[in-house]
Amino acid sequence: MLGRIVRVRNLLLIVPLFLVLVNAKAAERVGQTLTPFPDRPQAPEFELVDLEGNTHRMSDYRGRVVVVNFWATWCPPCREEMPSMQRAYEELRKDGIEILAINIGEDEDTIFGFTANFPVEFPLLLDLDSKTIQRWPVKGLPTTFVVDPDGRLAYRAIGGRAWDAPEIVSLIRALIP
């Protein structure tokens, strides 16, 4: 009888733990989704310089899928997602998809120091006066948008993501005409 009580007690302890783990995994998967824009508004124009001094305009990328990320070096989720964004870039650039990371309000030296620990190959653009972020529907950092080939906002992600997750890569690739 005592053995049966111990087994039941152990089962009662294990089941809630299992449910917590299952729910954590489900929440993790939900966190890897992108929110669609139902009306697909036009992506706001910008003209920003990258770390090499090259000028980039949103309109330069018309006809291509573009991932536009707003970030800062002091933002922990921004730092956490940057390696996965680089891995996604390595995979997606073969399809002509571009990633642009727009840094908010930080100088070149700060960003350059960041890239020593988080090297990336995609352009890091400078929004020194924060005028660009004010024109986009950003809800905190990081906020990332996926722009379709017509220059319209297709998806938004508020908070960090694993950008190389298969479900995210598939959603982005699905926008290629």
Secondary structure, DSSP 8 states (H G I E B T S, - for coil): -HHHHHHHHHHHHHHHHHHHHHHHHHHHHHTT--EE-TT--B----EEEETTS-EEEGGGGTTS-EEEEEE-TT-HHHHHHHHHHHHHHHHHGGGT-EEEEEEES--HHHHHHHHHHS--SS-EEEETTSHHHHHTT--SSSEEEEE-TTSBEEEEEES---TTSHHHHHHHHTT--
